[in-house]
Amino acid sequence: MKRRYERKKGFIGVVFVAFVCLLIAGSFVMPASAGEIKIVSMDTYRVFREHPAFKEAMAKFQKQVQEMQKKVDKADEKSKATAQQMMQIEMQQLGMQLQEEAFSKMRADVQKIAKKKGYDYVIDSNMLIVGGEDITEEILASFPKPKPTSEQGKGKAPADAGEKK
């Protein structure tokens, strides 16, 4: 009985020491002053949709869909249904892959901005109820400007340039 009590006492001691070590280690990871933590928010959906990597992924996806559809259209009637199913599976996998790659690029860009500006946390604006500066526009402004199309490059103004919103 005495041994059992000593084992429990030893175990509790080890757990306590481990807990104290975690607390000490955690204090080194925290910013210099807890009062200086900068929390900002962004509209993740909007930033993702307007990120160049997402636009590139969409263009690549649409091109692949068109190429696959041409192959399906050329198939004979017997194999057309199977070809269509295979196309759907491949397109779903490709879409997920392209989306993950684009999201990783967007996340890296947001991390660069956060590091440069000294933001400790960037939270989705839909998850934040109160507080935190919204930096969505700042992030969008950091993206490279789209290259002018061939018509815009020849000095022609875009169709909606004269319209006021």
C-alpha positions as CSV (number, residue, x, y, z in Angstrom):
1,M,0.0,0.0,0.0
2,K,2.9,2.3,0.8
3,R,4.5,1.7,-2.5
4,R,1.3,2.6,-4.4
5,Y,1.1,5.9,-2.5
6,E,4.7,6.6,-3.2
7,R,4.2,6.0,-7.0
8,K,1.2,8.3,-7.1
9,K,3.1,10.9,-5.2
10,G,6.0,10.6,-7.6
11,F,3.7,10.8,-10.6
12,I,2.0,13.9,-9.3
13,G,5.4,15.5,-8.7
14,V,6.5,14.7,-12.3
15,V,3.3,16.2,-13.7
16,F,3.7,19.3,-11.6
17,V,7.3,19.8,-12.7
18,A,6.3,19.3,-16.3
19,F,3.5,21.9,-15.9
20,V,5.8,24.4,-14.4
21,C,8.3,23.9,-17.2
22,L,5.6,24.5,-19.8
23,L,4.6,27.7,-18.1
24,I,8.2,28.9,-18.1
25,A,8.8,27.9,-21.7
26,G,5.5,29.6,-22.7
27,S,6.7,32.9,-21.1
28,F,9.6,33.0,-23.5
29,V,7.4,32.4,-26.5
30,M,5.1,35.3,-25.7
31,P,5.8,38.8,-27.1
32,A,7.9,41.1,-25.0
33,S,4.8,42.8,-23.5
34,A,1.3,41.3,-23.6
35,G,-0.1,44.8,-23.9
36,E,1.6,45.2,-27.3
37,I,-0.1,42.4,-29.1
38,K,-1.5,43.6,-32.4
39,I,-4.6,41.8,-33.6
40,V,-6.0,42.6,-37.0
41,S,-8.7,41.1,-39.2
42,M,-9.3,40.6,-42.9
43,D,-12.0,39.3,-45.1
44,T,-10.4,36.0,-46.0
45,Y,-13.0,35.1,-48.6
46,R,-12.5,38.4,-50.5
47,V,-8.7,38.3,-50.2
48,F,-8.6,34.8,-51.5
49,R,-10.9,35.5,-54.4
50,E,-8.9,38.5,-55.4
51,H,-5.4,37.0,-54.9
52,P,-3.4,36.5,-58.1
53,A,-2.8,32.8,-57.2
54,F,-6.5,32.2,-57.1
55,K,-7.1,33.9,-60.4
56,E,-4.3,31.9,-61.9
57,A,-5.7,28.7,-60.5
58,M,-9.2,29.5,-61.9
59,A,-7.8,30.1,-65.3
60,K,-5.8,26.8,-65.2
61,F,-8.8,24.9,-64.0
62,Q,-11.1,26.3,-66.7
63,K,-8.5,25.5,-69.4
64,Q,-8.3,21.9,-68.1
65,V,-12.1,21.6,-68.0
66,Q,-12.3,22.7,-71.6
67,E,-9.6,20.2,-72.7
68,M,-11.3,17.4,-70.8
69,Q,-14.7,18.3,-72.3
70,K,-13.3,18.1,-75.8
71,K,-12.0,14.6,-75.0
72,V,-15.4,13.6,-73.6
73,D,-17.2,15.0,-76.6
74,K,-15.0,12.9,-79.0
75,A,-15.8,9.7,-77.1
76,D,-18.4,7.3,-78.5
77,E,-21.8,6.9,-76.9
78,K,-20.8,3.7,-75.0
79,S,-17.8,5.3,-73.2
80,K,-19.1,8.8,-72.9
81,A,-20.8,8.3,-69.5
82,T,-17.7,6.7,-68.1
83,A,-15.5,9.4,-69.6
84,Q,-17.8,12.1,-68.0
85,Q,-17.5,10.4,-64.6
86,M,-13.8,10.2,-64.9
87,M,-13.6,13.8,-65.9
88,Q,-15.7,14.9,-62.9
89,I,-13.4,13.0,-60.5
90,E,-10.3,14.4,-62.1
91,M,-11.7,17.9,-62.1
92,Q,-12.7,17.6,-58.4
93,Q,-9.1,16.5,-57.5
94,L,-7.5,19.2,-59.6
95,G,-9.8,21.8,-58.2
96,M,-8.9,20.9,-54.6
97,Q,-5.2,20.8,-55.5
98,L,-5.2,24.2,-57.2
99,Q,-7.3,25.7,-54.3
100,E,-4.8,24.4,-51.7
101,E,-1.9,25.8,-53.6
102,A,-3.5,29.2,-54.1
103,F,-4.5,29.3,-50.4
104,S,-1.0,28.5,-49.4
105,K,0.3,31.4,-51.6
106,M,-2.3,33.8,-50.2
107,R,-1.4,32.8,-46.6
108,A,2.3,33.3,-47.3
109,D,1.6,36.8,-48.6
110,V,-0.5,37.7,-45.6
111,Q,2.2,36.4,-43.3
112,K,4.8,38.6,-45.0
113,I,2.5,41.7,-44.5
114,A,1.8,40.7,-40.9
115,K,5.5,40.4,-40.2
116,K,6.4,43.6,-42.0
117,K,3.7,45.6,-40.1
118,G,4.3,43.9,-36.8
119,Y,0.9,42.2,-36.5
120,D,0.8,39.3,-34.1
121,Y,-2.5,37.8,-35.2
122,V,-4.5,38.1,-38.4
123,I,-8.0,36.8,-37.9
124,D,-10.9,36.3,-40.3
125,S,-13.2,39.3,-39.9
126,N,-16.2,37.0,-39.8
127,M,-14.8,35.4,-36.6
128,L,-14.0,38.7,-34.9
129,I,-16.9,40.4,-33.1
130,V,-15.2,43.4,-31.6
131,G,-11.8,45.1,-32.0
132,G,-9.0,44.6,-34.3
133,E,-8.2,46.8,-37.3
134,D,-9.5,45.5,-40.7
135,I,-6.6,45.3,-43.1
136,T,-8.4,43.8,-46.1
137,E,-7.9,46.8,-48.3
138,E,-4.2,47.0,-47.3
139,I,-3.7,43.4,-48.3
140,L,-5.5,43.8,-51.6
141,A,-3.4,46.9,-52.4
142,S,-0.3,44.8,-51.9
143,F,-1.2,42.4,-54.8
144,P,0.4,43.0,-58.1
145,K,-1.8,45.0,-60.5
146,P,-3.3,43.0,-63.3
147,K,-1.5,43.4,-66.7
148,P,-3.5,45.4,-69.2
149,T,-5.3,43.4,-71.8
150,S,-4.2,43.9,-75.5
151,E,-7.1,46.4,-76.0
152,Q,-6.2,48.4,-72.9
153,G,-2.5,48.3,-73.8
154,K,-3.3,50.1,-77.2
155,G,-4.6,53.2,-75.4
156,K,-8.3,52.2,-75.4
157,A,-10.0,52.9,-72.1
158,P,-11.9,50.2,-70.4
159,A,-15.6,50.1,-71.1
160,D,-16.6,51.2,-67.6
161,A,-13.9,53.9,-67.1
162,G,-16.3,56.7,-67.7
163,E,-19.1,55.3,-65.5
164,K,-19.4,56.6,-61.9
165,K,-20.2,54.1,-59.2
